[in-house]
């Protein structure tokens, strides 16, 4: 891979001029009586040197940095460099960097940085602030050194000093406590480090996050309920060059269907009954940043059309206005529905699906990440024990085996709820879970009785099946089942899927003619 050389414009700042190291461009007289720019000296230095603007936007990396990462300057500028920080380190690293940006305090932090060959190496990174005569920050000057060997020596020394098995156990326990403490210090606003685990399925997903985050591509996140799709969307935002701009989350399933367009695109005063004043929509609020559309499959057809226009043209109109509004927004969307099936049944626009599905990202269910369960249990126990003011020192062995064997249909959300409930009732220093809370079948089904939710679902299924039978399996249109039931087509499609109704069996087959 070619890199920008010392005399190449590629090693200049993003403004196209040599960066002002220590606040002013310097030139030094060489031994031949000529002048050498300080930038050329910085580029030839074996140290990894970079500079940043007052807001933290890194605008220069020297040649040594480019050689280390194997990337051109354009791939590191701004906040793009964060995609080369190890996924386990980037959350705490960015939290500390933003604290320094806010306070002007010197920055120093260790992190693993991905080298050109794909290997992560431990680095110690420094940033010092440069101020003008009035004390205002005008520049951040940074340097980094590799400390891989030192980290390895430190780890070896830790174990050498352990003289027996009991000492080793104490060191392991102390390291576990340090890891939990570190996770508590991570920026909860980013929520990135709440994606806890080391399983191959999770690491594959995190690798894909690292690859897509620096781009502006639209991402469609799929996965079962409770797998943490919003955490993934936030992680993508935090590792993008939009990280300092807004992240706006919209759950399309929780907003009344007749208000979703006004919520997304805003409305003018008097646009409809109850619109007493002009309202800015979520897309305007997210301008320059990222908007996350959860439960995207619940959008009505007319809202799907408006969203398609935003993705294609980056503009929309508020309800009640004809003036187009241009926005610069990255769109991430999520669903637990099968959108391909929705497209096939005409419940979801095919062109919108292809616009959203630029970079598909599937979040693995917890049953495919069983090796992550001990880490997640430790994480949630520590969180809820702190809130409850309890001191839980150990996990019952049988409980851990039970948690790892359970299939977790509700995924991480279900695990989180079970841990929180168990911490509340825990009265000792050993954590345990009531096995009855992890039943493999609903309690109502085991007792052979139907309670109110089951009765309602059964009645609803009968009504929908009767409407499909009368409409010969047709969902939409004047004679379709949705019109007969008086509900939106997308709502009916969602209910058909959740109630496991096979609408194809209601379609009338043409009668076969007996040959003469």
TANOR-V329924 format. One record per pair of residues at least 12 apart in sequence whose C-alpha atoms are under 10 Angstrom apart, sorted by the first residue. I is the first residue (numbers start at 1). GAP is how many residues later the second one is. Records with the same first field share a line. If there is no record, write none. Layout:
I = GAP ; GAP
This chain:
1 = 66 ; 69 ; 70 ; 71 ; 115
2 = 64 ; 65 ; 68 ; 69 ; 70
3 = 60 ; 63 ; 64 ; 67 ; 68 ; 69 ; 70
4 = 58 ; 59 ; 62 ; 63 ; 67 ; 68 ; 69
5 = 35 ; 38 ; 39 ; 57 ; 58 ; 61
6 = 33 ; 34 ; 35 ; 36 ; 37 ; 38 ; 56 ; 57
7 = 32 ; 33 ; 36
9 = 64
10 = 50 ; 51 ; 52 ; 53 ; 62 ; 63 ; 64
11 = 28 ; 29 ; 32 ; 48 ; 49 ; 50 ; 51 ; 52 ; 55 ; 61 ; 62 ; 63
12 = 27 ; 47 ; 48 ; 49 ; 50 ; 61
13 = 37 ; 38 ; 39 ; 45 ; 46 ; 47 ; 48 ; 49 ; 60 ; 61 ; 64
14 = 44 ; 45 ; 46 ; 59 ; 60 ; 63 ; 64
15 = 44 ; 45
18 = 19 ; 20 ; 21 ; 22 ; 42
19 = 19 ; 20 ; 31 ; 32 ; 33 ; 40 ; 41 ; 42
20 = 18 ; 19 ; 31 ; 40 ; 119 ; 121
21 = 17 ; 18 ; 21 ; 28 ; 29 ; 30 ; 31 ; 39 ; 109 ; 118 ; 119 ; 120 ; 121
22 = 29 ; 106 ; 107 ; 108 ; 109 ; 116 ; 117 ; 118 ; 119
23 = 107 ; 108 ; 109 ; 115 ; 116 ; 117 ; 118
24 = 14
25 = 12 ; 13 ; 14
26 = 12 ; 13
27 = 12 ; 13 ; 14
28 = 13
39 = 23
40 = 22 ; 23
41 = 21
42 = 19 ; 20 ; 21 ; 22
43 = 18 ; 19 ; 20 ; 21 ; 22 ; 23
44 = 18 ; 19 ; 20
45 = 17 ; 18 ; 19
46 = 16 ; 17 ; 18 ; 19 ; 99
47 = 15 ; 16 ; 17 ; 18 ; 96 ; 97 ; 98 ; 99
48 = 13 ; 14 ; 15 ; 16 ; 17 ; 18 ; 19 ; 20 ; 77 ; 94 ; 95 ; 96 ; 97 ; 98
49 = 12 ; 13 ; 14 ; 15 ; 16 ; 76 ; 77 ; 78 ; 92 ; 93 ; 94 ; 95 ; 96
50 = 12 ; 13 ; 14 ; 15 ; 27 ; 76 ; 77 ; 90 ; 91 ; 92 ; 93 ; 94
51 = 76 ; 77 ; 78 ; 88 ; 89 ; 90 ; 91 ; 92
52 = 25 ; 26 ; 75 ; 77 ; 86 ; 87 ; 88 ; 89 ; 90
53 = 25 ; 48 ; 76 ; 84 ; 85 ; 86 ; 87 ; 88
54 = 47 ; 48 ; 50 ; 75 ; 76 ; 77 ; 82 ; 83 ; 84 ; 85 ; 86
55 = 23 ; 43 ; 46 ; 47 ; 82 ; 83 ; 84 ; 85 ; 189
56 = 22 ; 23 ; 41 ; 42 ; 44 ; 45 ; 46 ; 83 ; 84 ; 188
57 = 20 ; 21 ; 22 ; 23 ; 83 ; 184 ; 187
58 = 18 ; 19 ; 20 ; 21 ; 22 ; 23 ; 81 ; 82 ; 83 ; 84
59 = 14 ; 15 ; 17 ; 18 ; 19 ; 20 ; 81
60 = 13 ; 14 ; 16 ; 17 ; 18 ; 81 ; 82
61 = 12 ; 13 ; 15 ; 16 ; 20 ; 81 ; 82
62 = 81
65 = 50 ; 78 ; 79
66 = 49 ; 50
67 = 48 ; 49
68 = 45 ; 46 ; 47 ; 48 ; 49
69 = 12 ; 15 ; 44 ; 45 ; 46 ; 47 ; 48 ; 49 ; 50
70 = 44 ; 45 ; 46 ; 47 ; 48
71 = 44 ; 45
75 = 139 ; 140
76 = 138 ; 165
77 = 164
78 = 162 ; 163 ; 164
79 = 135 ; 159 ; 160 ; 161 ; 162 ; 163 ; 164 ; 165
80 = 133 ; 134 ; 135 ; 159 ; 160 ; 161 ; 162 ; 163
81 = 32 ; 133 ; 158 ; 159 ; 160
82 = 12 ; 31 ; 128 ; 131 ; 132 ; 156 ; 157 ; 158 ; 159
83 = 30 ; 31 ; 124 ; 126 ; 127 ; 128 ; 129 ; 130 ; 131 ; 153 ; 155 ; 156 ; 157 ; 158
84 = 28 ; 29 ; 30 ; 31 ; 32 ; 34 ; 36 ; 126 ; 127 ; 155
85 = 26 ; 27 ; 28 ; 29 ; 30 ; 35 ; 36 ; 37 ; 38 ; 125 ; 154
86 = 25 ; 26 ; 27 ; 28 ; 34 ; 35 ; 36 ; 120 ; 121 ; 124
87 = 24 ; 25 ; 26 ; 105 ; 106 ; 108 ; 116 ; 119 ; 120 ; 122 ; 123 ; 148 ; 152
88 = 23 ; 24 ; 95 ; 104 ; 105 ; 107 ; 108 ; 109 ; 110 ; 118
89 = 21 ; 22 ; 23 ; 24 ; 97 ; 104
90 = 21 ; 22 ; 23 ; 96 ; 102 ; 103 ; 145 ; 148 ; 149
91 = 92 ; 94 ; 95 ; 96 ; 97 ; 98 ; 99 ; 100 ; 101 ; 102 ; 103 ; 144 ; 147 ; 148
92 = 17 ; 18 ; 19 ; 90 ; 91 ; 92 ; 93 ; 94 ; 95 ; 96 ; 98 ; 100 ; 101
93 = 14 ; 15 ; 16 ; 17 ; 18 ; 32 ; 93 ; 94
94 = 15 ; 92 ; 93 ; 96 ; 144 ; 145 ; 149
95 = 90 ; 91 ; 92 ; 93 ; 94 ; 95
96 = 12 ; 13 ; 89 ; 90 ; 91
97 = 12 ; 30
98 = 146
100 = 27 ; 28 ; 29
101 = 28 ; 36 ; 39
104 = 23 ; 24 ; 25 ; 26 ; 27 ; 32 ; 33 ; 36
105 = 22 ; 23 ; 24
106 = 20 ; 21 ; 22 ; 23 ; 34
107 = 18 ; 19 ; 20 ; 21 ; 22 ; 33 ; 35
108 = 16 ; 17 ; 18 ; 19 ; 20 ; 34 ; 35 ; 36
109 = 14 ; 15 ; 16 ; 17 ; 18 ; 35
110 = 12 ; 13 ; 14 ; 15 ; 16 ; 34 ; 35 ; 36 ; 37
111 = 12 ; 13 ; 14 ; 35 ; 36
112 = 12 ; 34 ; 35 ; 36
113 = 33
120 = 28
121 = 25 ; 26 ; 27 ; 28 ; 30
122 = 23 ; 24 ; 25 ; 26 ; 27 ; 28 ; 29 ; 30
123 = 21 ; 22 ; 23 ; 24 ; 25 ; 28
124 = 19 ; 20 ; 21 ; 22 ; 23 ; 24
125 = 17 ; 18 ; 19 ; 20 ; 21
126 = 14 ; 15 ; 16 ; 17 ; 18 ; 19
127 = 12 ; 13 ; 14 ; 15 ; 16 ; 17
128 = 12 ; 13 ; 14 ; 15
129 = 12 ; 13
158 = 13
159 = 12 ; 13
176 = 199 ; 202
177 = 201 ; 205
179 = 200
180 = 195 ; 198 ; 199 ; 200 ; 202 ; 203
181 = 198 ; 201
183 = 13 ; 196 ; 199 ; 200
184 = 195 ; 198 ; 199
189 = 45 ; 49
190 = 41 ; 43 ; 44 ; 45 ; 46 ; 47 ; 48 ; 49 ; 53 ; 57
191 = 39 ; 40 ; 41 ; 42 ; 43 ; 44 ; 47
192 = 38 ; 39 ; 40 ; 41 ; 42 ; 43 ; 44 ; 45 ; 46 ; 47
193 = 38 ; 42
194 = 34 ; 37 ; 38 ; 41 ; 182 ; 185 ; 186
195 = 32 ; 33 ; 36 ; 37 ; 40 ; 181
196 = 176 ; 177 ; 179 ; 180 ; 183
197 = 172 ; 173 ; 174 ; 175 ; 176 ; 177 ; 178 ; 179
198 = 171 ; 173 ; 174 ; 177
199 = 169 ; 170 ; 171 ; 172 ; 173 ; 174
200 = 168 ; 169 ; 171 ; 172
201 = 162 ; 163 ; 164 ; 165 ; 167 ; 168 ; 171
202 = 161 ; 162 ; 163 ; 164 ; 166 ; 167 ; 170
204 = 159 ; 160
205 = 27 ; 156 ; 157 ; 158 ; 159
206 = 26 ; 29 ; 30 ; 155 ; 157
208 = 28 ; 151 ; 152 ; 153 ; 154
209 = 23 ; 24 ; 26 ; 27 ; 28 ; 30 ; 31 ; 152
210 = 25 ; 26 ; 29 ; 30
211 = 25 ; 28
212 = 24 ; 27 ; 28 ; 147 ; 149
213 = 20 ; 22 ; 23 ; 24 ; 25 ; 26 ; 27 ; 28 ; 29
214 = 22 ; 23 ; 24 ; 25 ; 26 ; 27 ; 28
215 = 21 ; 24 ; 25 ; 26 ; 27 ; 115
216 = 21 ; 24 ; 25 ; 26 ; 74 ; 113 ; 114 ; 115 ; 116
217 = 113 ; 114 ; 115 ; 138 ; 139 ; 140 ; 141 ; 142
218 = 72 ; 93 ; 111 ; 112 ; 113 ; 114 ; 115 ; 137 ; 138 ; 139 ; 140 ; 141 ; 142
219 = 14 ; 17 ; 73 ; 111 ; 112 ; 113 ; 114 ; 115 ; 136 ; 137 ; 138 ; 139 ; 140 ; 141 ; 142
220 = 13 ; 72 ; 73 ; 74 ; 76 ; 111 ; 112 ; 113 ; 114 ; 115 ; 133 ; 134 ; 135 ; 136 ; 137 ; 138 ; 139 ; 140 ; 141 ; 142
221 = 12 ; 72 ; 73 ; 111 ; 112 ; 113 ; 114 ; 115 ; 135 ; 136 ; 138 ; 139 ; 140 ; 141 ; 142
222 = 73 ; 111 ; 112 ; 113 ; 114 ; 115 ; 116 ; 117 ; 138 ; 139 ; 140 ; 141 ; 142
223 = 111 ; 112 ; 113 ; 114 ; 115 ; 138 ; 139 ; 140 ; 141 ; 142
224 = 111 ; 112 ; 113 ; 138 ; 139 ; 140 ; 141 ; 142 ; 185 ; 186 ; 187
225 = 110 ; 111 ; 112 ; 140 ; 184 ; 185 ; 186 ; 187 ; 188 ; 189
226 = 110 ; 139 ; 140 ; 182 ; 183 ; 184 ; 185 ; 186 ; 187 ; 188 ; 189 ; 190
227 = 109 ; 135 ; 136 ; 137 ; 138 ; 139 ; 182 ; 183 ; 184 ; 185 ; 186 ; 187
228 = 135 ; 136 ; 137 ; 183 ; 184 ; 185
229 = 63 ; 65 ; 104 ; 105 ; 106 ; 107 ; 132 ; 133 ; 134 ; 135
230 = 19 ; 62 ; 63 ; 64 ; 102 ; 103 ; 104
232 = 100 ; 102 ; 129 ; 130 ; 131
233 = 14 ; 16 ; 57 ; 58 ; 59 ; 60 ; 61 ; 98 ; 99 ; 100 ; 101
234 = 13 ; 14 ; 15 ; 56 ; 57 ; 58 ; 98
236 = 54 ; 96
237 = 52 ; 53 ; 54 ; 55 ; 93 ; 95
238 = 52
240 = 49 ; 50
241 = 47 ; 48
242 = 46 ; 47 ; 48 ; 87 ; 88
243 = 45 ; 46 ; 47
244 = 44 ; 45
245 = 41 ; 42 ; 43 ; 44 ; 45
246 = 39 ; 40 ; 41 ; 42 ; 43 ; 44 ; 45 ; 83
247 = 38 ; 39 ; 40 ; 41 ; 42 ; 43 ; 44 ; 45 ; 82 ; 83
248 = 34 ; 35 ; 36 ; 37 ; 38 ; 39 ; 41 ; 42 ; 43 ; 44 ; 45 ; 83
249 = 33 ; 37 ; 41 ; 42 ; 43 ; 44 ; 45 ; 83 ; 84
250 = 13 ; 14 ; 32 ; 33 ; 41 ; 42 ; 43 ; 44 ; 45 ; 46 ; 83
251 = 41 ; 42 ; 43 ; 44 ; 45 ; 47 ; 82 ; 83
252 = 12 ; 40 ; 41 ; 42 ; 43 ; 44 ; 45 ; 46 ; 47 ; 48
253 = 40 ; 41 ; 42 ; 43 ; 44 ; 45 ; 46
254 = 40 ; 41 ; 44
255 = 43
257 = 41 ; 42 ; 43 ; 46 ; 231 ; 234
258 = 42 ; 45
260 = 21 ; 39 ; 40 ; 43
261 = 20 ; 21 ; 38 ; 39 ; 41 ; 42 ; 43 ; 45 ; 46 ; 57 ; 58
262 = 13 ; 17 ; 18 ; 19 ; 20 ; 41 ; 56 ; 57 ; 58
263 = 16 ; 17 ; 18 ; 19 ; 20 ; 55 ; 56
264 = 16 ; 17 ; 18 ; 19 ; 20 ; 21 ; 27 ; 29 ; 39 ; 42 ; 43 ; 52 ; 54
265 = 14 ; 15 ; 16 ; 17 ; 18 ; 19 ; 20 ; 38 ; 41 ; 42 ; 45 ; 50 ; 51 ; 52 ; 53 ; 54 ; 60
266 = 12 ; 13 ; 14 ; 15 ; 16 ; 17 ; 18 ; 19 ; 50 ; 51 ; 52 ; 53 ; 54 ; 55
267 = 12 ; 13 ; 14 ; 50 ; 51 ; 52 ; 53 ; 54
268 = 12 ; 49 ; 50 ; 51 ; 52 ; 53
269 = 50 ; 51 ; 52
270 = 49 ; 50
271 = 47 ; 48 ; 49 ; 50
272 = 47 ; 48
278 = 40 ; 41 ; 42
279 = 39 ; 40
280 = 38
281 = 37 ; 38
283 = 27 ; 32 ; 33 ; 42 ; 43 ; 44 ; 45 ; 46 ; 47 ; 48
284 = 32 ; 34 ; 41 ; 42 ; 43 ; 44 ; 45
285 = 42 ; 44
286 = 41 ; 42 ; 43 ; 44 ; 45
287 = 39 ; 40 ; 41 ; 42 ; 43
288 = 39 ; 40 ; 41 ; 42
289 = 38 ; 39 ; 40 ; 41 ; 42
290 = 38 ; 39 ; 40 ; 41 ; 42
291 = 38 ; 39 ; 40 ; 41 ; 42
292 = 38 ; 39 ; 40 ; 41 ; 42
293 = 38 ; 39 ; 40 ; 41 ; 42
294 = 38 ; 39 ; 40 ; 41 ; 42
295 = 38 ; 39 ; 40 ; 41 ; 42
296 = 36 ; 37 ; 38 ; 39 ; 40 ; 41 ; 43 ; 52 ; 57 ; 60
297 = 36 ; 37 ; 38 ; 39 ; 40 ; 41 ; 42 ; 45 ; 50 ; 51 ; 52 ; 56 ; 193 ; 194 ; 196 ; 197
298 = 37 ; 39 ; 49 ; 50 ; 192 ; 193 ; 195 ; 196
299 = 48 ; 49 ; 191 ; 192
300 = 47 ; 48 ; 188 ; 189 ; 190 ; 191
301 = 45 ; 46 ; 47 ; 48 ; 187 ; 188 ; 189
304 = 44 ; 45 ; 47 ; 48 ; 49
305 = 44 ; 46 ; 47
306 = 46
307 = 45 ; 48 ; 49
308 = 41 ; 43 ; 44 ; 45 ; 47 ; 48
309 = 43
310 = 15 ; 16 ; 17 ; 18 ; 19 ; 21
311 = 18 ; 19 ; 20 ; 41 ; 44 ; 45
312 = 40 ; 43
313 = 13 ; 14
314 = 12 ; 13 ; 14 ; 15 ; 16
315 = 12 ; 13 ; 14
331 = 25
332 = 24 ; 25 ; 27
333 = 23 ; 24 ; 27
334 = 22 ; 26 ; 27 ; 28
336 = 26
337 = 157 ; 160 ; 161
338 = 159
339 = 14 ; 18
340 = 13 ; 14
341 = 156
342 = 148 ; 151 ; 152 ; 155
345 = 129 ; 130 ; 131 ; 148
346 = 129 ; 130 ; 143 ; 144 ; 147
347 = 128 ; 129 ; 141 ; 142 ; 143 ; 144 ; 145 ; 146 ; 147
348 = 141 ; 142 ; 145
364 = 47
365 = 42 ; 43 ; 44 ; 45 ; 46 ; 47
366 = 38 ; 40 ; 41 ; 42 ; 43 ; 44 ; 45 ; 46 ; 47 ; 48 ; 49
367 = 37 ; 38 ; 39 ; 40 ; 41 ; 42 ; 44 ; 45
368 = 39
369 = 35
370 = 33 ; 34 ; 35 ; 36 ; 37 ; 38
371 = 33
372 = 32
373 = 27 ; 28 ; 30 ; 31 ; 32 ; 39 ; 42
374 = 21 ; 26 ; 27 ; 29 ; 30
376 = 36 ; 39 ; 40 ; 43
377 = 18 ; 23 ; 26 ; 38 ; 39 ; 41 ; 42
378 = 16 ; 17 ; 41
379 = 37 ; 40
380 = 35 ; 36 ; 37 ; 38 ; 39 ; 40 ; 43
381 = 12 ; 13 ; 14 ; 35 ; 38 ; 39 ; 41 ; 42 ; 50
382 = 41
383 = 36 ; 37 ; 40
384 = 32 ; 35 ; 36 ; 37 ; 38 ; 39 ; 40
385 = 34 ; 35 ; 38 ; 39 ; 41
386 = 37
387 = 33 ; 36 ; 37
388 = 32 ; 35 ; 36
390 = 33 ; 34 ; 36 ; 37 ; 38 ; 39
391 = 35 ; 36 ; 37 ; 38 ; 39 ; 40
392 = 31 ; 34 ; 35 ; 36 ; 37 ; 38 ; 39
393 = 35 ; 36 ; 37 ; 38
394 = 34 ; 35 ; 36 ; 37 ; 38
395 = 34 ; 35 ; 36 ; 37 ; 38
396 = 33 ; 34 ; 35 ; 36 ; 37
397 = 33 ; 34 ; 35
398 = 34 ; 35 ; 37
399 = 32 ; 33 ; 34 ; 35 ; 36
400 = 31 ; 32 ; 33
402 = 31 ; 32 ; 33 ; 36
403 = 12 ; 15 ; 30 ; 32 ; 35
406 = 32 ; 33 ; 34
407 = 31 ; 33
408 = 30 ; 32
409 = 31
414 = 24
415 = 23
418 = 15 ; 16 ; 19 ; 20
419 = 12 ; 13 ; 14
421 = 12 ; 13 ; 16
422 = 12 ; 15
457 = 38 ; 41 ; 42
458 = 41
460 = 35 ; 36 ; 39
461 = 34 ; 35 ; 37 ; 38 ; 39 ; 40
462 = 39
463 = 22
464 = 17 ; 18 ; 20 ; 21 ; 28 ; 31 ; 32 ; 35 ; 37 ; 39
465 = 16 ; 31 ; 36 ; 37 ; 38 ; 40 ; 41
466 = 15 ; 40
467 = 12 ; 13 ; 14 ; 15 ; 16 ; 17 ; 18 ; 39
468 = 12 ; 13 ; 14 ; 16 ; 17 ; 33 ; 34 ; 35 ; 36 ; 37 ; 38 ; 39
469 = 12 ; 34 ; 36 ; 37 ; 38 ; 39
470 = 14 ; 36 ; 37
471 = 12 ; 13 ; 35 ; 36 ; 37
472 = 31 ; 32 ; 33 ; 34 ; 35 ; 36 ; 37
473 = 29 ; 30 ; 31 ; 32 ; 33 ; 34 ; 35
474 = 29 ; 30 ; 32 ; 33
475 = 13 ; 14 ; 15 ; 17 ; 18 ; 21 ; 28
476 = 12 ; 13 ; 14 ; 16 ; 17
477 = 12
